[in-house]
Amino acid sequence: MTKPTSLKLFTDGGSRGNPGPAAYGFVVYTGAGIILEKCGNYLGEATNNEAEYAGLVAGLEWIIKHHSQIPVEIYMDSLLIVNQVQGKFKVKSPGLRPKYLEVKQLLSRLPSFSISHTYREQNTLADALVNEALDQQFPL
């Protein structure tokens, strides 16, 4: 496969209860839509927003490890976190501040990025990875 010229990162996080058992998921695509990586991990007890940040951090870490010189388009269904990363909202929660600062540090290592809100319907694979990770910990 030829080296991609752009990447798309879709991330999600969720908790069952807030806080409650939580997990994150991320999917990295080439600009042409080929999946390079997908991951879902259980976090333990966390809030929904902490799980959302964890998914973003994990996806960015993977990209920096494997494709740090490629521009990235980030898509999340958490409007709060998108607005915080864009600087439109302040990070008021002391629990989220360290993750926010970690995200900003990771983003500074990329040549360029954009971050946009997407609806759950366009984020189905990352969402499914979250639920799969939770279901493995708590089977029905």
C-alpha positions in Angstrom: 0.0 0.0 0.0 1.3 3.5 -0.8 1.8 5.9 2.0 -1.4 7.9 2.8 -1.3 11.6 2.2 -4.1 12.4 4.7 -5.8 10.6 7.6 -9.2 10.6 9.2 -9.6 9.8 12.9 -13.0 8.9 14.3 -13.2 8.6 18.0 -15.8 7.8 20.6 -16.1 7.1 24.3 -18.9 6.2 26.6 -19.9 5.1 30.0 -22.8 3.1 31.4 -23.7 5.5 34.2 -21.9 8.8 34.6 -19.5 7.9 36.1 -19.7 4.2 35.4 -18.0 1.4 33.5 -16.4 3.2 30.5 -14.6 2.5 27.3 -13.3 4.2 24.2 -13.0 3.4 20.5 -11.1 4.9 17.6 -10.7 4.2 13.9 -8.0 5.6 11.6 -8.7 5.8 7.9 -6.6 6.9 5.0 -8.1 9.8 3.1 -9.2 7.2 0.6 -11.3 5.4 3.3 -9.1 2.4 4.0 -9.0 1.4 7.6 -5.4 1.5 9.0 -6.3 0.8 12.6 -9.3 0.2 14.9 -9.3 -0.2 18.6 -11.7 -0.4 21.5 -10.6 -0.6 25.1 -12.2 -0.8 28.5 -11.2 2.0 30.9 -12.8 1.0 34.2 -14.8 3.7 36.1 -14.9 7.0 34.3 -17.3 9.7 33.1 -18.6 9.9 29.6 -16.4 12.9 28.9 -13.3 11.2 30.3 -13.9 8.3 28.0 -14.4 10.6 25.0 -11.0 12.2 25.8 -9.4 8.8 26.3 -10.5 7.8 22.8 -9.1 10.9 21.3 -5.8 10.5 23.1 -5.4 6.9 22.1 -6.2 7.6 18.4 -3.7 10.5 18.4 -1.0 8.4 20.0 -1.4 5.7 17.4 -1.2 8.3 14.6 1.9 9.9 16.0 3.6 6.5 16.4 2.8 5.4 12.9 2.1 8.4 10.7 3.2 11.6 12.5 4.0 13.6 9.4 0.5 13.3 7.8 -2.3 15.8 8.2 -5.3 14.5 10.2 -9.0 15.2 10.1 -10.6 14.3 13.5 -14.3 13.5 13.9 -16.1 13.1 17.2 -19.7 13.0 18.3 -18.9 14.9 21.5 -19.6 18.5 20.7 -18.3 19.5 24.2 -14.8 18.1 23.5 -14.7 19.4 19.9 -15.5 22.9 21.2 -13.0 22.6 24.0 -10.2 21.6 21.6 -11.2 24.3 19.2 -10.9 26.8 22.0 -14.6 27.8 21.9 -15.3 26.4 25.4 -13.2 26.5 28.5 -12.3 23.3 30.3 -14.0 23.8 33.6 -13.9 20.3 34.9 -10.7 19.6 36.9 -10.9 16.0 35.9 -10.8 16.8 32.2 -8.1 19.4 32.3 -5.1 16.9 32.2 -6.6 15.0 29.3 -7.3 18.3 27.4 -3.7 19.4 28.0 -2.5 16.0 26.8 -4.6 16.3 23.6 -3.2 19.8 22.9 0.4 18.5 23.3 -0.3 15.5 21.0 -1.9 17.8 18.4 1.1 20.1 18.5 3.2 17.2 17.1 1.1 16.9 13.9 1.8 18.9 10.8 -1.8 20.0 10.7 -5.2 18.9 11.9 -8.9 19.8 12.0 -11.4 18.6 14.5 -15.1 18.5 13.7 -18.3 17.3 15.3 -20.0 14.4 13.6 -23.3 12.7 14.5 -23.3 9.2 15.9 -24.8 7.9 12.6 -21.5 8.9 10.9 -19.4 7.4 13.8 -20.9 3.9 13.9 -17.7 1.9 13.9 -16.0 3.8 16.8 -19.3 3.7 18.7 -19.5 -0.1 18.1 -16.0 -0.5 19.4 -16.9 1.2 22.6 -19.9 -1.0 23.1 -18.0 -4.1 22.2 -15.3 -3.3 24.9 -18.0 -2.7 27.5 -19.9 -5.9 26.5 -16.7 -8.0 26.9 -16.4 -6.7 30.5 -20.1 -7.1 31.3 -21.7 -9.8 29.1 -25.4 -10.0 29.2 
